[in-house]
Amino acid sequence: MLDGVGPILARRLIAYSGGVEAVFKQKKQALLKVPGVGAAIADKILKQDVMKRAEAELVFMEKNQIESLYFLDENYPRRLKELDDSPILIFCKGKMDLNAQRIISIVGTRKATDYGKMITEKIVEGLAPFQPLILSGLAYGIDVVAHRAALSHSLQTVGVVGHGLDMLYPSQHKSVSEKMMHNGGVISAYASRTKLDPSNFPDRNRVVASMTDAVVVIEASKTGGALITANLANEYNRDVMAVPGRANDIYSEGCNSLIKRTKAHLVESAEDVCYILGWELDGISGKKSVQKQLFIDLTSDEQKLADLLQSEGTLNIDIISIKSGFTLSQSSSTLFGLEMKGVVKSMPGAKYALT
């Protein structure tokens, strides 16, 4: 609640001070040694006017059954935790698992066509056997269609909003949000009484883009929130997928542009989404089938990577290298050997999974 203190500077203050409480006990001279902290911010910390406001927020949260997740909490979204600029605190209302095994963000234009709505519903329906959490921005158009489709298939669905949880924008989606509370809900990086400002929505889009395994764009113009979200997802190394449309359709220009500039995979169905992500059903439980027998003809390096993919699932080669301790060259040659033996398969995006 300190003006001028964003998530990066907040982390820095906590790290330099040794904890949150310690920040507010520091002397001005010590605060000024923290990179990014000037006299104005130091004075605000020392004045501590925000304490009463923070206490009022706690009362509001308790009254309205709102939970807060601090970035060092165990149940803080792990996908968000990877980012340096993720919110230091998230406010949540509902019943949700923000660390669900599978999370898909679905975004698009606020002026969705009948075609866009139909494709959204079909993709969510096709993903339903995998029980993903469907994430979106609870906005008009594609967003709310995705939420409603998730509800109709008993999937967790979470709306990320750009304001405090003391209101809902747009208010017309109140009935949808109330249904979402039973299997999902609404989250925000903003405290109550936060002014509804257009500048909040790019930050909202950051959460939608990062707290996910992939972003699926369904109808989008050349500018707007959906394209911002897609570009952010690319920056965060998330898979981006787009449904193509007619060349002269204004609400397909954004999707077609992403595909044309190789910033998104072309997808036309849930099956395409699953293929890119390496999701497979075992035909019984609907869970990803990764249980493999021990491979007796593997080298020690090959066995190490096979074990890694068995426990972690589909991984990018960079992540494989980090987790295994191998160099990229060593990982590449070892994976090639495993592929030749039919143990792993290569996938789009330099990803690998067990066959």
For each residue, the residues with C-beta under 8 A, 3 or more apart:
1: 50 53 54 57 191
2: 5 41 44 45 50
3: 44
4: 9 40 41 44
5: 2 9 10 13 41
6: 9 10 85
7: 10 11 71 84 85 86 87 88
8: 11 12 36 84 85
9: 4 5 6 12 13 36 37 41
10: 5 6 7 13 14 88
11: 7 8 14 15 71 84 88
12: 8 9 15 16 34 35 36
13: 5 9 10 16 17 23 31 34 37 45
14: 10 11 17 18 19 20 23
15: 11 12 18
16: 12 13 33 34
17: 13 14 20 22 23 25 26 30 34
18: 14 15 22
19: 14 22 23
20: 14 17 23 24
21: 24 25
22: 17 18 19 25 26
23: 13 14 17 19 20 26 45
24: 20 21 45 48 51
25: 17 21 22
26: 17 22 23 30 31 45
27: 30 31
28: 31 32 39 42 43 46
29: 32 33
30: 17 26 27 33 34
31: 13 26 27 28 34 37 41 42 45 46
32: 28 29 37 38 39 42
33: 16 29 30 37
34: 12 13 16 17 30 31 37
35: 12
36: 8 9 12
37: 9 13 31 32 33 34 41 42
38: 32 41 42
39: 28 32 42 43
40: 4 43 44
41: 2 4 5 9 31 37 38 44 45
42: 28 31 32 37 38 39 45 46
43: 28 39 40 46 47
44: 2 3 4 40 41 47 49 50
45: 2 13 23 24 26 31 41 42 48
46: 28 31 42 43
47: 43 44
48: 24 45 51
49: 44 52 53
50: 1 2 44 53 54
51: 24 48 54 55
52: 49 55 56
53: 1 49 50 56 57
54: 1 50 51 57 58
55: 51 52 58 59
56: 52 53 59 60
57: 1 53 54 60 61 191 192
58: 54 55 61 62
59: 55 56 62 63
60: 56 57 63 64 66 166 192
61: 57 58 64 65 66 67 68 91
62: 58 59 65 66
63: 59 60
64: 60 61 93 165 166
65: 61 62 93
66: 60 61 62 91 92 93 165
67: 61 91 92 93
68: 61 89 90 91 92
69: 73 75 76 77 89 90 92 98
70: 73 76 88 89
71: 7 11 76 80 81 86 87 88 89
72: 76
73: 69 70 76
74:
75: 69 98 99
76: 69 70 71 72 73 80 81 90 98
77: 69 80 81 90 98 99 211
78: 81 82 99
79: 82 99 103 210 211 212 213
80: 71 76 77 83 86 87 90 207 210 211
81: 71 76 77 78 86
82: 78 79 86 210 236
83: 80 86 206 210 236
84: 7 8 11
85: 6 7 8 206
86: 7 71 80 81 82 83 206 207 210
87: 7 71 80 90 189 203 207
88: 7 10 11 70 71
89: 68 69 70 71 189
90: 68 69 76 77 80 87 98 187 188 189 207
91: 61 66 67 68 164 165 187 188 189 190 191
92: 66 67 68 69 96 98 185 186 187
93: 64 65 66 67 165 181 185 186 187
94: 158 180 181 182 184 185 186
95: 181 182 183 184 185
96: 92 133 156 158 184 185 187
97: 100 133 156
98: 69 75 76 77 90 92 133 158 187 211
99: 75 77 78 79
100: 97 103 132 133 156
101: 131
102: 130 131 132 133 213 279
103: 79 100 132 133 135 211 212 213
104: 127 132 133 134 135 212 213 214 216 273
105: 135 136 208 209 211 212 214 215 216 229 233
106: 120 123 124 134 135 136 142 143 146 215 216 218
107: 136 137 142 143 208 215 216 217 218 220 225 226 229 230
108: 112 116 120 141 142 143 217 218 219 220 226
109: 112 116 141 142 219 220 221 224 226 251 254
110: 139 140 141 142 143 224
111: 140 141 251
112: 108 109 116 117 120 140 141 142 145 218 219 251
113: 116 117 219 251
114: 117 118
115: 118 119 219 245
116: 108 109 112 113 119 120 141 142 145 218 219 243 251
117: 112 113 114 120 121 142 145
118: 114 115 121 122
119: 115 116 122 123 218 219 243
120: 106 108 112 116 117 123 124 142 145 146 149 218
121: 117 118 124 125 145 149
122: 118 119 125 126 269 270
123: 106 119 120 126 127 216 218 243 267 269 270 273
124: 106 120 121 127 128 134 146 149 150 153 155 270
125: 121 122 128 149 153 270
126: 122 123 269 270 271 273 274
127: 104 123 124 130 132 134 155 270 273 274
128: 124 125 131 153 154 155
129: 281 286
130: 102 127 274 279 281 286 288
131: 101 102 128 155 156 286
132: 100 102 103 104 127 155 156 213
133: 96 97 98 100 102 103 104 155 156 157 158 184
134: 104 106 124 127 146 147 149 150 155 156 157 158 184
135: 103 104 105 106 157 158 160 208 211 212
136: 105 106 107 139 142 143 144 146 147 157 159 160 208
137: 107 143 159 160 161 162 201 204 205 208 225
138: 143 144 147 159 160 161 168 173 176 177 186
139: 110 136 143 144 170 225
140: 110 111 112 143 144 170
141: 108 109 110 111 112 116 144 145 219
142: 106 107 108 109 110 112 116 117 120 136 145 146 218 219 226
143: 106 107 108 110 136 137 138 139 140 146 147 159
144: 136 138 139 140 141 147 148 173 176
145: 112 116 117 120 121 141 142 148 149
146: 106 120 124 134 136 142 143 149 150 157
147: 134 136 138 143 144 150 151 157 159 176 180
148: 144 145 151 152 176
149: 120 121 124 125 134 145 146 152 153
150: 124 134 146 147 153 155 156 157 184
151: 147 148 154 155 157 176 179 180 183
152: 148 149
153: 124 125 128 149 150
154: 128 151 183
155: 124 127 128 131 132 133 134 150 151 183
156: 96 97 100 131 132 133 134 150 183 184
157: 133 134 135 136 146 147 150 151 180 183 184
158: 94 96 98 133 134 135 180 184 185 186 187
159: 136 137 138 143 147 173 177 180 184 185 186 187
160: 135 136 137 138 186 187 188 204 207 208 211
161: 137 138 165 168 169 186 187 188 190 204
162: 137 169 188 190 196 200 201 203 204
163: 167 169 188 190 194 196 200
164: 91 167 188 190 191 192 193 194
165: 64 66 91 93 161 186 188 192
166: 60 64 192 193
167: 163 164 171 196
168: 138 161 171 173 174 177 186
169: 161 162 163 196
170: 139 140 173
171: 167 168 174
172:
173: 138 144 159 168 170 176 177
174: 168 171 177 178
175: 178 179
176: 138 144 147 148 151 173 179 180
177: 138 159 168 173 174 180 181 185 186
178: 174 175 181
179: 151 175 176 182
180: 94 147 151 157 158 159 176 177 183 184 185 186
181: 93 94 95 177 178 184 185 186
182: 94 95 179
183: 95 151 154 155 156 157 180
184: 94 95 96 133 134 150 156 157 158 159 180 181
185: 92 93 94 95 96 158 159 177 180 181
186: 92 93 94 138 158 159 160 161 165 168 177 180 181
187: 90 91 92 93 96 98 158 159 160 161 207
188: 90 91 160 161 162 163 164 165 204
189: 87 89 90 91 203 204 207
190: 91 161 162 163 164 194 200
191: 1 57 91 164 194
192: 57 60 164 165 166
193: 164 166
194: 163 164 190 191 200
195:
196: 162 163 167 169 200
197: 200
198: 201
199: 202 203
200: 162 163 190 194 196 197 203 204
201: 137 162 198 204 205 225
202: 199 205 206 225 228
203: 87 162 189 199 200 206 207
204: 137 160 161 162 188 189 200 201 207 208
205: 137 201 202 208 209 225 228 229 232
206: 83 85 86 202 203 209 210 232
207: 80 86 87 90 160 187 189 203 204 210 211
208: 105 107 135 136 137 160 204 205 211 212 215 229
209: 105 205 206 212 215 229 230 232 233 235 236 238
210: 79 80 82 83 86 206 207 232 233 236 238
211: 77 79 80 98 103 105 135 160 207 208
212: 79 103 104 105 135 208 209 215 233 238
213: 79 102 103 104 132 238 239 277
214: 104 105 233 238 239 240 241 273 276 277
215: 105 106 107 208 209 212 229 230 233 238 239 240 241
216: 104 105 106 107 123 241 242 243 267 273
217: 107 108 220 226 227 229 230 240 241 242 243 254 255 258 264
218: 106 107 108 112 116 119 120 123 142 242 243 255
219: 108 109 112 113 115 116 119 141 142 226 243 245 251 252 254 255
220: 107 108 109 217 224 226 227 230 242 251 252 253 254 255
221: 109 224 227 250 251 253 254
222: 227 253 254 257
223: 227 254
224: 109 110 220 221 227 228 254
225: 107 137 139 201 202 205 228 229
226: 107 108 109 142 217 219 220 229 230 254
227: 217 220 221 222 223 224 230 231 254 257 258
228: 202 205 224 225 231 232
229: 105 107 205 208 209 215 217 225 226 232 233
230: 107 209 215 217 220 226 227 233 234 240 242 254 258 263 264
231: 227 228 234 235 263
232: 205 206 209 210 228 229 235 236
233: 105 209 210 212 214 215 229 230 236 238 239 240
234: 230 231 237 238 240 263
235: 209 231 232
236: 82 83 209 210 232 233
237: 234 316
238: 209 210 212 213 214 215 233 234
239: 213 214 215 233 265 276 277 349
240: 214 215 217 230 233 234 258 263 264 265
241: 214 215 216 217 264 265 266 267 272 273 276
242: 216 217 218 220 230 254 255 256 258 259 264 265 266 267
243: 116 119 123 216 217 218 219 255 267 268
244: 252 255 256 259 266 268
245: 115 219 249 251 252 255 256
246: 249 252
247: 252 256
248:
249: 245 246 252 253
250: 221 253
251: 109 111 112 113 116 219 220 221 245 254
252: 219 220 244 245 246 247 249 255 256
253: 220 221 222 249 250 256 257
254: 109 217 219 220 221 222 223 224 226 227 230 242 251 257 258
255: 217 218 219 220 242 243 244 245 252 258 259 264
256: 242 244 245 247 252 253 259 260
257: 222 227 253 254 260 261 263
258: 217 227 230 240 242 254 255 261 263 264
259: 242 244 255 256 262 263 264 265 266
260: 256 257
261: 257 258
262: 259
263: 230 231 234 240 257 258 259
264: 217 230 240 241 242 255 258 259
265: 239 240 241 242 259 272 276 348 349
266: 241 242 244 259 272
267: 123 216 241 242 243 272 273 276
268: 243 244 272
269: 122 123 126 272 273
270: 122 123 124 125 126 127 273 274
271: 126 274 275
272: 241 265 266 267 268 269 275 276
273: 104 123 126 127 214 216 241 267 269 270 276 277 279
274: 126 127 130 270 271 277 278 279 280
275: 271 272 278 347
276: 214 239 241 265 267 272 273 347 348 349
277: 213 214 239 273 274 314
278: 274 275 313 314 347 351 353
279: 102 130 273 274 288
280: 274 288 289
281: 129 130 286 287 288 289
282: 285 286 287 288 289
283:
284:
285: 282
286: 129 130 131 281 282
287: 281 282
288: 130 279 280 281 282 313
289: 280 281 282
290: 309 310 313 353 354
291: 310
292: 295 306 310 343 354
293:
294: 303
295: 292 298 302 303 306 341 343
296:
297: 341
298: 295 302 303 306 338 341 343
299: 302 303 334 337
300: 303 304
301: 304 305 326 330 334
302: 295 298 299 305 306 334 337 338 341 343
303: 294 295 298 299 300 306 307
304: 300 301 307 308 324
305: 301 302 308 309 320 324 326 331 334 335 338 344
306: 292 295 298 302 303 309 310 338 343 344 354
307: 303 304 310 311
308: 304 305 311 312 315 320 323 324
309: 290 305 306 312 313 314 315 320 344 352 353 354
310: 290 291 292 306 307 354
311: 307 308
312: 308 309 315 323
313: 278 288 290 309 353
314: 277 278 309 347 351 352 353
315: 308 309 312 319 320 323 351 352 353
316: 237 319 320 349 350 351
317: 320 321 328 331 332 335 350 351 352
318: 321 322 328 350
319: 315 316 322 323
320: 305 308 309 315 316 317 323 324 326 331 335 352
321: 317 318 324 325 326 327 328 330 331
322: 318 319 325
323: 308 312 315 319 320
324: 304 305 308 320 321 331
325: 321 322
326: 301 305 320 321 330 331 334
327: 321 330 331
328: 317 318 321 331 332
329: 332 333
330: 301 321 326 327 333 334
331: 305 317 320 321 324 326 327 328 334 335
332: 317 328 329 335 336
333: 329 330 336 337
334: 299 301 302 305 326 330 331 337 338
335: 305 317 320 331 332 338 339 344 346 352
336: 332 333 339 340
337: 299 302 333 334 340 341
338: 298 302 305 306 334 335 341 343 344
339: 335 336 342 343 344 345 346 352
340: 336 337
341: 295 297 298 302 337 338
342: 339 355
343: 292 295 298 302 306 338 339 354 355
344: 305 306 309 335 338 339 352 353 354 355
345: 339 352 353 354 355
346: 335 339 350 351 352
347: 275 276 278 314 351 352 353
348: 265 276 351
349: 239 265 276 316
350: 316 317 318 346
351: 278 314 315 316 317 346 347 348
352: 309 314 315 317 320 335 339 344 345 346 347
353: 278 290 309 313 314 315 344 345 347
354: 290 292 306 309 310 343 344 345
355: 342 343 344 345
